[in-house]
């Protein structure tokens, strides 16, 4: 299982934004929708072995975590607007503490914080951070259950880095230039695809 | 100079679509906007050495070619909607035969067909097609002025392949799974970035 956690530092946790204004009014939700696209889309299929977690930390009802599960995903289209609509629907769900609820097939929402999510995943996953001084992804020996952690347009904060430091992790580098999170995801997928095909 | 030609088989050539409906009413313009994003965006900069050509072949005023020039680009944002707006503005421009006009800084529009564009670029560029049976991009010796040709969600038609066959070209393969055009662009950029850094 391949996992991605995206830190949406300003992403709105209330559905008070218009689909015409996902960049501004929704706290750069556009970035998160592009990460959904990169996580799942193949040319004529979806990547079924992927889970994506959007940790949304903006607005008045933070935190919320929206989980996209490729194995049961339906109604996902590649464009930003329709994905933002799936996310907005998830934000409208009534939530209780400590319980994840389904919003639409493959889309789940909870009140999990980044810290709770890391704690939950730490038993099964190996965490991987992208850093300019990390090991080249092309030399990296992938774990069985990688979990990549990426920021939106901002790097992880000091508080987030302190949470990340509580668990073992690897750091990898994807190339000589710094890229958007959704572009980084394409590069790690390609390297994993190549390894899998070469097995 | 790095060039990409994207074949927008149904992309509307009249500005008769709403920005809320770029997937349907605009003939899968969403795909083309994602290609613009992949062509130009770095983490905190634009790729200035890139030219992207959107060959738009749908609707009542086809063909039109919209050229994005990284060296003089302004007002480009990474989201689909704002890029669709730049494209719609370009489609509103009054055009004469055989003359390219500026729509906004870095965005130019003309009545060029795919055939005319190939003919114009053939002197300076080496054309490159992506094929599953092509040479692995990681082994490929890049030309000085590569020009990648990609389809939208449809492969090139027989007529387009006949045009492409008129000029010398290379074929490369990016990995074991078939990907969307905008994802392919990220992979070729990464390989070129690595080569350039290793020079």
Interface residues (C-beta under 8 A of the other chain):
Chain A: X19 X20 X22 X23 X30 X31 X34 X37 X38 X41 X42 X43 X44 X77 X78 X79 X80 X81 X82 X174 X175 X176 X177 X178 X179 X180 X183 X186 X187 X190 X193 X194 X196 X197
Chain B: X19 X20 X22 X23 X30 X31 X34 X37 X38 X41 X42 X43 X44 X77 X78 X79 X80 X81 X82 X174 X175 X176 X177 X178 X179 X180 X183 X186 X187 X190 X193 X194 X196 X197
